[in-house]
Amino acid sequence: MDKVNVNGENVNELLQAHNHVWNHIFNFINPVSLKCAVELGIPDIIQNHGKPMTVTELVAALPTLNPTKACNIYRLMRILVHSGFFAQKKLSDDSQEDGYVLTNASRLLLKDNPLSVIPLLKAALVPVLTKPLDFLGIWFQNNDYTPFDIAHGKTFWEYASHDPKLGNSFNEAMASDARLVSSVLIDKCKGSFEGLNSLVDVGGGTGTLGKAIADAFPNLEYTVFDLPRVVADQEDSGNLKYVGGDMFEDVPVADAVLLKSILHNWNDDECLKILK
């Protein structure tokens, strides 16, 4: 029978609630641990090892590891195994020792994987983007447009236009995400493109998604539409062309409009303006 405290509350339920709070308080450790593993090259090291890799072998294979930190690699890997980014497997059928192996998730963090999402991981955790999270509570109490505006005194897009490093990082992140999406769209959604003579990809960035779709449908006139600074260095090719502009002012005419990862950035009124 579950015990009840002096206030009449179930002790087990209280402990579960306490544990739930703890999990959310320290949940930030998961993404930064993942970023750390990528910076150390752990996914590629395990992949290149070709078989389950013991923690001792992993430590020995880390070229930039400070010897005084070697004992902490086990703790890092324990977090990432718990998060599902690595798994443990017996070294052999008759062995009692486990080694680390990749999972489907960590394969997406290999440097040579065409579908690698490393740029997205790195871009999401840059201090410029994490700092605004500290201002979320303040944002709910004032008239600022976003927490980013409070932290940096300007919108993300204004900031990125004056910080080429951030802008390039963002574009690379979106491109890495688009590679998987494009392969699924072309394979599973061919019917959506059949019968179209033209399509405009609004907020299409540097055209990673556009290039894949344009190649798959050579008779489709494909337009990548984004801010002038984003498409300035891109070159038209075949049935793919780039147009710079502002989606709140005007969008090139086409048979269909593609919006990938766009509307979530804007409020309802702005989304309606974009769609109209």
C-alpha positions as semicolon CSV with decimal commas, in nm:
position;residue;x (nm);y (nm);z (nm)
1;M;0,000;0,000;0,000
2;D;0,137;0,342;-0,093
3;K;0,228;0,563;0,197
4;V;0,053;0,895;0,252
5;N;0,227;1,198;0,403
6;V;0,085;1,432;0,665
7;N;-0,087;1,642;0,401
8;G;-0,269;1,340;0,268
9;E;-0,062;1,321;-0,053
10;N;0,060;0,994;-0,198
11;V;0,438;0,967;-0,150
12;N;0,496;0,773;-0,473
13;E;0,303;1,031;-0,671
14;L;0,505;1,309;-0,511
15;L;0,831;1,136;-0,598
16;Q;0,717;1,088;-0,958
17;A;0,621;1,454;-0,979
18;H;0,955;1,556;-0,829
19;N;1,137;1,337;-1,080
20;H;0,936;1,488;-1,365
21;V;1,040;1,839;-1,259
22;W;1,404;1,735;-1,235
23;N;1,396;1,581;-1,582
24;H;1,273;1,907;-1,731
25;I;1,511;2,128;-1,532
26;F;1,814;1,938;-1,656
27;N;1,686;1,847;-2,000
28;F;1,918;2,110;-2,151
29;I;2,204;1,865;-2,087
30;N;2,083;1,641;-2,371
31;P;2,140;1,874;-2,668
32;V;2,468;2,013;-2,536
33;S;2,595;1,657;-2,476
34;L;2,503;1,570;-2,832
35;K;2,684;1,877;-2,962
36;C;2,987;1,781;-2,751
37;A;2,993;1,430;-2,901
38;V;2,985;1,573;-3,254
39;E;3,261;1,824;-3,175
40;L;3,477;1,539;-3,043
41;G;3,400;1,335;-3,356
42;I;3,258;1,042;-3,160
43;P;3,000;0,924;-3,419
44;D;3,263;0,904;-3,693
45;I;3,517;0,736;-3,465
46;I;3,270;0,462;-3,372
47;Q;3,165;0,424;-3,735
48;N;3,526;0,391;-3,853
49;H;3,599;0,135;-3,581
50;G;3,373;-0,106;-3,767
51;K;3,258;-0,306;-3,463
52;P;3,135;-0,242;-3,108
53;M;3,382;-0,004;-2,944
54;T;3,468;-0,017;-2,576
55;V;3,499;0,301;-2,375
56;T;3,873;0,234;-2,341
57;E;3,909;0,210;-2,718
58;L;3,702;0,524;-2,763
59;V;3,912;0,723;-2,519
60;A;4,231;0,609;-2,694
61;A;4,089;0,713;-3,033
62;L;3,998;1,069;-2,932
63;P;4,291;1,275;-3,064
64;T;4,221;1,601;-2,880
65;L;4,106;1,459;-2,546
66;N;4,281;1,598;-2,241
67;P;4,402;1,295;-2,038
68;T;4,256;1,440;-1,719
69;K;3,908;1,427;-1,877
70;A;3,929;1,067;-2,000
71;C;3,728;0,932;-1,705
72;N;3,433;1,152;-1,806
73;I;3,384;1,004;-2,153
74;Y;3,193;0,715;-1,995
75;R;2,956;0,963;-1,832
76;L;2,902;1,147;-2,161
77;M;2,829;0,823;-2,343
78;R;2,592;0,708;-2,068
79;I;2,376;1,017;-2,131
80;L;2,381;0,963;-2,506
81;V;2,296;0,593;-2,477
82;H;2,004;0,688;-2,254
83;S;1,896;0,945;-2,517
84;G;1,903;0,683;-2,792
85;F;2,195;0,823;-2,992
86;F;2,420;0,526;-2,922
87;A;2,355;0,169;-2,815
88;Q;2,560;-0,094;-2,636
89;K;2,627;-0,435;-2,785
90;K;2,830;-0,736;-2,674
91;L;3,177;-0,745;-2,832
92;S;3,111;-1,105;-2,931
93;D;2,870;-1,389;-2,854
94;D;3,089;-1,520;-2,574
95;S;3,199;-1,181;-2,439
96;Q;3,069;-1,018;-2,124
97;E;3,196;-0,675;-2,225
98;D;2,983;-0,419;-2,411
99;G;3,089;-0,179;-2,683
100;Y;2,923;0,128;-2,833
101;V;2,752;0,116;-3,172
102;L;2,564;0,376;-3,374
103;T;2,186;0,405;-3,392
104;N;1,981;0,543;-3,681
105;A;1,985;0,881;-3,506
106;S;2,364;0,903;-3,467
107;R;2,412;0,797;-3,831
108;L;2,253;1,131;-3,917
109;L;2,546;1,292;-3,733
110;L;2,820;1,138;-3,948
111;K;3,019;1,401;-4,136
112;D;3,009;1,214;-4,468
113;N;2,642;1,121;-4,452
114;P;2,461;1,309;-4,734
115;L;2,166;1,347;-4,496
116;S;2,377;1,472;-4,205
117;V;2,200;1,721;-3,978
118;I;2,518;1,841;-3,807
119;P;2,472;2,196;-3,944
120;L;2,123;2,208;-3,792
121;L;2,250;2,086;-3,454
122;K;2,530;2,342;-3,444
123;A;2,315;2,631;-3,563
124;A;2,039;2,565;-3,310
125;L;2,280;2,584;-3,017
126;V;2,480;2,896;-3,099
127;P;2,471;3,147;-2,808
128;V;2,301;3,407;-3,028
129;L;1,996;3,177;-3,048
130;T;2,003;3,033;-2,696
131;K;2,040;3,369;-2,518
132;P;1,684;3,483;-2,608
133;L;1,542;3,188;-2,414
134;D;1,643;3,367;-2,094
135;F;1,403;3,647;-2,186
136;L;1,092;3,438;-2,251
137;G;0,928;3,535;-1,921
138;I;0,996;3,906;-1,983
139;W;0,862;3,876;-2,338
140;F;0,521;3,768;-2,208
141;Q;0,505;4,091;-2,006
142;N;0,597;4,349;-2,270
143;N;0,532;4,449;-2,631
144;D;0,852;4,321;-2,787
145;Y;0,798;4,114;-3,101
146;T;1,011;3,816;-2,996
147;P;1,252;3,723;-2,714
148;F;1,527;3,756;-2,976
149;D;1,440;4,127;-3,010
150;I;1,479;4,172;-2,634
151;A;1,814;3,994;-2,621
152;H;1,968;4,160;-2,926
153;G;1,767;4,475;-2,995
154;K;1,662;4,364;-3,344
155;T;1,485;4,081;-3,522
156;F;1,668;3,761;-3,615
157;W;1,652;3,852;-3,983
158;E;1,799;4,198;-3,920
159;Y;2,072;4,047;-3,703
160;A;2,156;3,780;-3,963
161;S;2,178;4,040;-4,239
162;H;2,469;4,204;-4,050
163;D;2,631;3,881;-3,931
164;P;2,736;3,671;-4,233
165;K;2,857;3,389;-4,008
166;L;2,514;3,351;-3,849
167;G;2,340;3,389;-4,183
168;N;2,554;3,121;-4,345
169;S;2,510;2,891;-4,046
170;F;2,132;2,929;-4,070
171;N;2,131;2,862;-4,445
172;E;2,347;2,552;-4,402
173;A;2,116;2,429;-4,126
174;M;1,809;2,468;-4,347
175;A;1,989;2,300;-4,636
176;S;2,082;1,998;-4,423
177;D;1,721;1,960;-4,315
178;A;1,598;1,994;-4,673
179;R;1,803;1,702;-4,805
180;L;1,598;1,439;-4,626
181;V;1,272;1,622;-4,696
182;S;1,350;1,642;-5,069
183;S;1,419;1,271;-5,097
184;V;1,087;1,190;-4,926
185;L;0,890;1,442;-5,132
186;I;1,026;1,316;-5,461
187;D;0,976;0,951;-5,369
188;K;0,642;0,965;-5,190
189;C;0,468;1,276;-5,327
190;K;0,530;1,264;-5,703
191;G;0,162;1,314;-5,772
192;S;0,172;1,659;-5,613
193;F;0,406;1,783;-5,886
194;E;0,248;1,612;-6,185
195;G;0,056;1,849;-6,410
196;L;0,237;2,159;-6,282
197;N;0,418;2,382;-6,527
198;S;0,565;2,614;-6,265
199;L;0,628;2,628;-5,891
200;V;0,766;2,895;-5,660
201;D;0,951;2,787;-5,344
202;V;0,890;3,073;-5,100
203;G;1,172;3,111;-4,849
204;G;1,364;2,847;-5,044
205;G;1,703;2,956;-4,911
206;T;2,001;2,854;-5,121
207;G;1,792;2,603;-5,315
208;T;1,886;2,263;-5,175
209;L;1,525;2,145;-5,193
210;G;1,472;2,330;-5,520
211;K;1,765;2,168;-5,697
212;A;1,648;1,820;-5,604
213;I;1,288;1,879;-5,717
214;A;1,392;2,064;-6,034
215;D;1,621;1,775;-6,130
216;A;1,347;1,521;-6,063
217;F;1,092;1,714;-6,270
218;P;1,283;1,870;-6,564
219;N;0,966;2,009;-6,726
220;L;0,878;2,208;-6,414
221;E;0,979;2,573;-6,410
222;Y;1,108;2,604;-6,053
223;T;1,167;2,938;-5,881
224;V;1,352;2,971;-5,552
225;F;1,231;3,291;-5,387
226;D;1,408;3,439;-5,084
227;L;1,563;3,759;-4,954
228;P;1,803;3,923;-5,202
229;R;2,104;3,868;-4,976
230;V;2,025;3,495;-4,952
231;V;2,003;3,430;-5,327
232;A;2,258;3,689;-5,441
233;D;2,539;3,438;-5,502
234;Q;2,320;3,161;-5,645
235;E;2,321;3,084;-6,017
236;D;2,026;2,983;-6,231
237;S;2,057;2,640;-6,388
238;G;1,829;2,467;-6,639
239;N;1,471;2,484;-6,514
240;L;1,580;2,633;-6,179
241;K;1,605;3,007;-6,120
242;Y;1,651;3,236;-5,820
243;V;1,452;3,550;-5,748
244;G;1,514;3,791;-5,462
245;G;1,236;3,979;-5,286
246;D;1,009;4,009;-4,983
247;M;0,729;3,755;-4,941
248;F;0,527;4,014;-4,749
249;E;0,531;4,245;-5,051
250;D;0,500;4,017;-5,352
251;V;0,554;3,655;-5,457
252;P;0,633;3,544;-5,814
253;V;0,333;3,397;-5,997
254;A;0,331;3,019;-6,049
255;D;0,092;2,725;-6,072
256;A;0,177;2,625;-5,716
257;V;0,352;2,763;-5,409
258;L;0,578;2,558;-5,181
259;L;0,629;2,670;-4,821
260;K;0,875;2,454;-4,626
261;S;0,945;2,549;-4,264
262;I;0,818;2,904;-4,317
263;L;0,484;2,972;-4,149
264;H;0,592;2,863;-3,800
265;N;0,817;3,172;-3,784
266;W;0,528;3,418;-3,804
267;N;0,211;3,504;-3,617
268;D;-0,138;3,430;-3,754
269;D;-0,189;3,769;-3,921
270;E;0,150;3,749;-4,091
271;C;0,080;3,393;-4,206
272;L;-0,247;3,506;-4,363
273;K;-0,063;3,786;-4,541
274;I;0,193;3,541;-4,678
275;L;-0,075;3,298;-4,794
276;K;-0,279;3,571;-4,962
